[in-house]
């Protein structure tokens, strides 16, 4: 048998009609540019010591879950491209008009924009997957570089099977970069090299004795959106970052991404509060390394393709 090559793998995902019920995954559900994808199972193993010896009976396998991690570039070839309409609702960022906004309602609730996903990996002819999955998103922005999202999804483990690898048609759109960002924090426009945003979702895979696996589906039970940025240090008269921290000052945060073809994205949130400014340096420049939290849980992401006003039309 020929060895299996780690690079020969394709990730696919689909929104579930019924939370926790696996969907079939075809090439159309794998049209993503994905990086560093990895799927790992976790199972409860009940230890069973045998009497009158140091031997053990065979351990019993309990609840079986799985986790998929991967990174993806941000692009905006449409107001609701496949990557966004699939993965963002699975992280609690549901589509609301032309924007993706945080939702607190679980996938089963009426009017919710959150969704559970079936996510699978096609690896050299072996198919591994999880279903009933929801996740967390960490956005990573570095000046002049491609903007990325690191996703982590938790769901029910599905037994692997032998399935031919998919041959999807990958999206041709250029990724967006952290450039021409028009970054604003209140009225301050800091000079920033790097910024992160983490949705901070707490994920719970619900136990359910009525299910054959003993598990139903994953739900987001809490959230604390946090981030960090590293502005060049300024005089207090220009911006009193330490004074704002001690005063508990909150301010609106907004910034954008763009690419040469005209596609763009905008992020916006209110009540951004500094958590722990620390002094640092960047190639000899004095900078402040600042953590922050979004107290209003009102983060929105709007994807604007070239020639579109952002209306989603």
Phi, psi and omega in degrees: 000136179288148178293155179266129183268132185295328181287342185272081181209150180224134177261138176227153180206151179210141174294136183273138174290316176242117181307128179092351177259118187297141175260152173286139182246123180241180183301327180295336179266012180237018183277062180231148168265104188243146181231144172054043180284140180209137177239134182225134175271156172223131179225142172288130179244109181277112180288141185227083180297139179268142181294152170064021179195177173265009181280168180228143167288161180302132178297145178263132180277128180258223182297138185240120178238172178212155180229134176241131176237144177192166174242155182213144175282152176267127175218163189223053177292346175211165179294330177226071179295162186303318183298319183287314183291342177269303191275326183294315176299333176287349176248016177087005178255088184271156181287126176230099188065233181268000184244160170254124185231152181291137180235140179262353183279138178288164184302333183279347186282148178294136177080003181288152172254358177281150182221152168264156185233153160260124181235129184225157177240124175261110188238100174055032182096355175255133181250122176238143184204165169231155177225169185062032190266142165227167189210192179230149181235132173241116181271136183234123183232126176232134186310125177079354184253164180297132178283136183231159173236130172262117181257144170228123180240137178244133180200187178282133179285135176250133182304133180296156177215166179272114181222134178302146180293148181280159177234076184284163170266112187281149182294138182271356187294143178286139179289154179275151180242158176276079182212157186047046192282338184049043183296128178226136170235100193066236176260002183269133177247086186286156173268107190241137175265328185213144178214142176231153174222131180234124182294340173061036181287135169266121187255134179230121177271108190292130171280143182207109184293344180281348182268149180298328180272351186078005182230146180258282181196168181274148177222149174274117184261344179195167182204142171220101182284122180228173178190188178204157173206164187229071182290152171298139182295147180228168171294154177301323180296332179280310176200121184269078186294323180285324176296319178297322178298309183292331180276352183068029183295138176247146180211156177287143178243134175209146175195167184228167173235155180206169172213163191298335181283349177110347175295152183206168174214148177231139175247141179212146177201155176253166173054053173276125184238132176295141179253312188203075178294137178227144177281147181206185176219153178225104181053041176093351177269141174284128179227163173249126175265113192238124169269152179212164175229148176260102189289334184271356179053040186240030179298134174230147175234124178242124179262127186236101176292158180306129178086359180253136180283356183097009182283347182085000181280000000 
